[in-house]
Amino acid sequence: MLNRIVLKRGGKQEGESPFWISFSDLMSALMMLFLVVMAVTLIAVTKNITSEEQRKIQREVDIKELMSRINEKSRIFQDVRVDETTYRINLGAKAHFDSGSADIRPDDARLLRSYVPVLLDAQNSELGRRWIRRIVVEGFTDQDGTYLYNLGLSLNRSRQVVCVLFAPPFTGETPLVDAQKRKIQDLFLVGGYSFNSMKASKEESRRVEFKVDFWALDEEKPAAFDVSEKEFGKC
């Protein structure tokens, strides 16, 4: 009778278990490293977004402060209204025109020359030098006449506002000094809007307004052009 031979399978090598444990630990470590890298990246991106948003908010705060200062300084001028939201300055009846005319009455010219230093002083402040890009003189008309005729008329009205700023002052009037005129030359821009943006009445529509224009965030400022030797000329 043959003896039954039983072959016993040996146990697993003792080194096998540590190998699989080490591989598992390695995968866990890689996963943790991935999560750390993602967390650091997310924090960095969040910080950048937050910083950008903070700069935008600070710009809005600065502009609001500038418009508030302009509004406060404008209170002594009757009928002048400053819209701190749209950055527009309505000069009221003192900046109205007769139908079909771009002529500015003497009293209105006197008001313009006395009011403009308010805007120049605002631009010359620390916040103003940082953010105020230009002052736009915007001319408007009523609906009488053609679009192109009124476009030219509205442009003439805004141009005439700048002309009276350089005109000789009346007796007893404090004149604008050359430094202020140079600033006007560098800062002011004229535009005509025909009969767009009508008001409630024709008289109110025949007007000029100032609009404060601001630099955008990170907008590159062009190199300053030296105009100190240029003559002002005459209108």
Secondary structure by P-SEA (a helix, b strand, c coil): cccbbbbbbcccccaaaaaaaaaaaaaaaaaaaaaaaaaaaaaaaaaaaaaaaaaaaaaaaaaaaaaaaaaaaacccccccccccccbbbbccccccccccccccaaaaaaaaacaaaaaaaaacccccccccbbbbbbbbcccccaaaaaaaaaaaaaaaaaaaacccccccccccaaaaaaaaacbbbbbbcccccccccccccbbbbbbbbbcccccccccccccccccccc
